[in-house]
């Protein structure tokens, strides 16, 4: 990046070429748009997980009431499916 130093009264000011400044501004805007998109997708994932009813999770857990590990694995699997937008 080409920068130029210049005195402005008693202050040293750094200038950047306009085309490089415009490129940086565009890259910043693109990055901001990407972050916004990722934030929306993450919110959608959370919403899909929240939509799985507690009764469904309880049923999945109790399918193997004597084996807590398997019951928890059933719940985990269902929440992962919901996060991915998959149906069981």
C-alpha positions in Angstrom: 0.0 0.0 0.0 1.4 3.4 -0.9 1.2 5.9 1.8 2.5 9.4 1.9 3.4 11.5 5.0 2.7 15.2 4.9 2.6 18.0 7.5 -0.7 19.6 8.1 0.1 22.5 10.3 1.8 21.0 13.3 0.4 17.5 12.7 2.0 14.7 10.6 -0.7 13.2 8.4 -0.6 9.9 6.6 -2.3 9.7 3.2 -3.2 6.6 1.3 -3.8 6.5 -2.5 -7.5 6.7 -3.3 -7.7 3.6 -5.3 -6.1 1.5 -2.5 -8.3 3.2 0.0 -11.4 2.3 -2.1 -10.1 -1.3 -2.3 -9.8 -1.5 1.4 -13.2 0.0 1.9 -14.7 -2.6 -0.5 -12.9 -5.5 1.3 -14.2 -4.2 4.7 -17.7 -4.0 3.3 -17.4 -7.6 1.8 -16.2 -8.9 5.2 -19.0 -7.1 7.0 -21.5 -8.8 4.6 -20.0 -12.2 5.2 -20.2 -11.7 9.0 -23.8 -10.7 8.7 -24.6 -13.7 6.6 -22.9 -16.1 9.1 -24.7 -14.4 12.0 -28.1 -15.0 10.3 -27.2 -18.6 9.5 -26.2 -19.2 13.1 -29.5 -17.7 14.3 -31.3 -20.0 12.0 -29.5 -23.0 13.4 -30.4 -21.9 17.0 -34.0 -21.5 16.0 -34.2 -24.9 14.4 -32.8 -26.5 17.6 -35.2 -24.5 19.7 -38.1 -25.8 17.6 -37.4 -29.4 18.8 -39.9 -29.8 21.6 -38.8 -30.8 25.1 -41.3 -33.6 24.9 -39.6 -35.0 21.8 -36.2 -34.9 23.5 -37.6 -36.5 26.6 -39.1 -39.3 24.5 -35.8 -39.9 22.7 -34.0 -40.0 26.1 -36.5 -42.4 27.6 -36.4 -44.8 24.7 -33.3 -46.2 26.5 -34.2 -45.4 30.1 -31.8 -48.0 31.5 -28.9 -46.7 29.3 -28.3 -43.0 30.0 -25.5 -42.9 27.5 -27.7 -44.1 24.7 -30.5 -41.8 25.8 -28.2 -38.8 25.7 -26.8 -39.9 22.4 -30.4 -39.9 20.9 -31.0 -36.4 22.2 -27.6 -35.2 20.8 -28.3 -36.8 17.4 -31.7 -35.1 17.2 -30.3 -31.7 18.0 -27.5 -32.1 15.5 -30.1 -33.1 12.8 -32.2 -30.0 13.7 -29.1 -27.8 13.5 -28.4 -29.1 10.0 -32.1 -28.7 9.0 -32.5 -32.5 8.6 -35.7 -34.3 9.6 -35.3 -37.4 11.8 
